Amino acid sequence: MTKGQLPNWVEYGVLPAINLIAAFLVSGAVVLLIGENPLEAVKWLVWGALGYGEGVGFTLFYATNFIFTGLAVAVAFHAGLFNIGGEGQAYVGGLGVALACLAMDQYVPWYVTMPFAILGGAAFGAGWALIPGYLQAKRGSHIVITTIMFNFIASSLMVYLLANVLRPQGSMQPSTRGFEEGGQLPLLRHMFPGFDLGQSPVNLALFISLVACVLVWLLIWRTKLGYEIRTFGQNPSAAVYAGISPVRITVITMLISGALAGMMGINEVMGAQARLLLDFTAGYGFVGIAVALMGRGHPIGIILASVLFGMLYQGGAELAFEIPTITRDMIVVIQALVILFAGALEYMFRPAVVAFFNQFAGEKAVA
Amino acid sequence: MTISLDKQSVADVTTQGVAAIELRGINKSFGPVHANKDIDLVVGKGSIHGIVGENGAGKSTLMSILYGFYSADTGDIIVDGKKTEIPDSKAAIESGIGMVHQHFMLVDPFTVVENVMLGAEGGAMLSEGIARVRKELGRLANEYDMKVDLDAVVGDLPVGLQQRVEILKALYRGADILILDEPTGVLTPAEADHLFRILRVLRDEGKTILLITHKLREIMDVTDMVSVMRRGEMVASRKTAETSMAELAELMVGRSVLLEVNKQPAAPKAPLLSVRDLNVKDERGVMRVKNVSLDVKAGEILGIAGVSGNGQSELLKALSGIMQAETGTMDLVGHTIDLSKKHTAADFREYGMSHVPEDRHRMGLVNSFAEYENSILGYHRDEAYSKGMLLDVAKVRAEALERMDKYDIRPNNPDLQVAKFSGGNQQKIVLAREIERDPDVLLIGQPTRGVDIGAIEYIHKRIIEMRDAGKAVLLVSVELDEIRSLADRILVMFDGNIVGERTPDASEQELGLLMAGVTDEAAQ
């Protein structure tokens, strides 16, 4: 066994679980500090997320956002690129979705609008990632810096557009007009009235995100492009040796990554709000980084991590409601702890786990 | 081991006074690699002592031990007659040892004064330190004839002057013993001459100098004593005046038995690869390949011999499309290619070239990938591996398994990560991939580096088979034995130039001299 190598079930199962438990233990300590019972808090959190139909609906709704942004970060990861710009790409992608809906909603049913909205979101998100990708590939400007900067530019641009261009005359709200039925995705509670989903906004975009998971898996592990992306990410010199152009792979990967982030707008803009709102991305793009890290860049892992973060979002809101001393800010602290342990401190427990498993695996090593 | 340490000359040195450095029984291993074996070395005070050896002979490891980058597994270091522990470079500096690295440790945007002061600022405010450095540098520059503009930005200085700054840095820190690692590698001949003048002045002022090089001419030029390393051992020490380049070359290369390779005489036909006027610069803008022209004919193995770092790597990279050349054309199986234009390795593969790169870990393989994924690296775009829009994984895996059986790659599990195979098996994976494409031209760099003896024989056999099948094989290796036993013609590269062509029955001494840059005219 090579040093640092772990069996898959440890790499993808045990390690994330240990990180998660550590995050919850520290969160529990924080809850204790403010004089509440951590077990009580956990109970409310889990109940709020999964205990009743509407909670489940909201959890899945949030998870849909995280799947899109998580996939976006993961695809870039496979090429060794750290795309921090999911937030801005999703924001601009929302504009693409909204433009498609605004143009078509009065004339055609939703299922005609949908492909154009998906295309619009993907194209705008990809476009927003193109410039950082191109600058990285051609000029060596670091993608982390440029994508962060592009988040700010996206934010300012959208404020301008919503306040000055897209806002209907006479409206006081910085948003577009509401979309007609032809610009709204069906909600699951309408599609499956048999399930109790309360008033939750979970919609058809959930299935679109799952399709995206399958497509991303195929792309990364079953196509030549994916092979080139992974080769470039794992060993850039081997990629050059194999005749793979670093410029081409960097640009294409960033386009795909941006497109995935941009598609988050389907869920929020076309699915839930039926309009383009100021700051509708609400940090989902950033959470995508933690989701991708925790999910180890694999679509299955990303789905699981997305549901977990969906639970934290939805259950956290419930918890803040039920135990008023645990404020909204406390929930953010708990979410941040999970991100910290799953993402930033990913390697904290790793050496110990590797040492533990090498003791057993040492004798079975392949000569 | 053929020649043991020359006790006589050691005695000579020690009778003249205290040795500046004495190493006793130094051993250092990196995993299974025994980089330094029982090294004894005595360096006389106030002398220039050269250490020669091929790449990988263990020179740099030994110097790193002396400078505190590595600690020896066993053995003693005695500096000025006192047994000294050197756990880090700070301790080395305190014992009066200074090092001038092959790649300078300078901060480019800083001025000369700032660079010299770095790590010896003294106090929170800089002004005092700057004044002290200025005064001291003025004195050093006068004493040793080492003029340099103290306020120049180091990045703007020519390489020779940057090196001078490195030497000044060491002297400023009070070094009495200077280690120079391949100091002339980046210098022009004129700069090298100036460096040697400085070194002589330093010696005459009582400093001790250890010069690491593989260039014999420099050793003869400037040193008083010379020690030869080969495969981790110190095989001899000589007074420079009493030895010759021929003897040193022989000591460096050794007299090992030729590996037995069964091969018929070559039957070369028309050239499949012709290179004309190739000039290649490396990433740092240094010209590494100079006016190289060569032909590789169908049915022959052309060997490129040379100490590593003399342009062979860049030659391979330029010919395989990985690196853009300054000038040069290549005729590859009927295609004329301008190598000064941008190409990708994929273009040349299409024309029938395969390439086994020198460094399989950095280039030839993706260590984290499964074996079967590595078995198509570079050929993954081939339609044969497609199934609609997807990669035909089942087919790739089946083909990989077939090759593993054919090449006896163990364990024969195509799903296993490539990093988990042994070096020999990894090399066979690369070789299988490149040979099974049935190329017309095969470039091979260091085919048996880090490969066990069993696999070496197998790999050699395959290379001969390629030749016998009428392919053109260009073989680059730093193992002279390997070149001599495989190649039908040998070109020797030194400092980017082809300095001579020989047949494989040329003596090792002759080849060794060429590899050390002693050309026909100069070797008496």
Interface residues (C-beta under 8 A of the other chain):
Chain A: M1 T2 Q5 L218 R222 T223 K224 G226 Y227 E228 R230 T231 Q234 N235 S237 A238 V240 Y241 A242 G243 I244 S245 V366 A367
Chain B: S320 G321 I322 T344 A345 A346 D347 R349 H355 P357 R362 M363 G364 L365 V366 N367 S368 F369 E373 I376 L377 G378 H380 R381 Y385 S386 M389 L390 L391 V393 R410 P411 L416 Q417 A419 K420 F421 S422
